[in-house]
Each structure stands twice: as C-alpha cells, then as structure tokens.
Amino acid sequence: MSGVRAKFSFKQLHTLKHALLKHMQREDITDNDFKSEQALLLKINYQIEKMKER
C-alpha cells in the first residue's frame, strides 16, 4: 500500500487531517495504531505544506 499515489485537493487533505486527528483520540487506540496513524498524519501535513508553497 505504501506505493499507492492519490491526488487530493487542499480541502480534501484538510478534511483527512481533521478526521484523522479526531480518530486518533479514541479510547481503545493501541500503540501500534497510534504510531501508524501519526506517521500518516505527518505525510498529510507534509502534502499540505507543499501545496501552501505553490
């Protein structure tokens, strides 16, 4: 799955970011889930910053 590329709009990335942040606040989150979701959040934030630069 790491090789999959998808194009998202700036608004879509922000929606994903906020949904993921909310999802990461659940009570039953495991350490592994938190770490993988945090890594995904970093990727999303990176893409948002790249779009802001353009």
N, C-alpha and C positions, 0 to 999 in steps of 0.2 A: 504494500500500500504506500510505502514511502516514495515510490516513483511516480505516483499519480499527480498530475498537474491539473488544476482547475482555475479558471479565471473568474474572479469575483469582483464586483464593483466595490467602491469605497464604502458605500452604505451597507452592502451585504457583509463586508468584513467587520464593520462596527457592530452589526446585529449579531454575528457569530461571536465576537469578543464578549459582548454583554451576556449572551446566553450561556457561554462557557463559564464566565465568572460566576453567574448565578448557580449553574450546575455544580461547580466546584465547592459550593458552600453547603452541600447536602451532608446530613449527619452520618450516613453509612459509607462515606468515601474511604477507600483503602489508600495506604501509602503509595502503592504502585499506580493506582488510578490517578491520584493527585499529581504524581511526578509526570506521568504521560500527558495529562491534561495541561499541566503547567508548561511542558515543552511545546504543546500545540499553541498555547496562548502566546508564547514567545514568538513563534512563527507568524501568527496572525498580527501581532504588534509590529513585527519587522515589515510585513507587507504593507501595513497601514502607513508606517513611516516612509517607506519607499514611494508610496502614492502621494504623500504630502510633499515630497521633494519635487515631484513632477509638475 
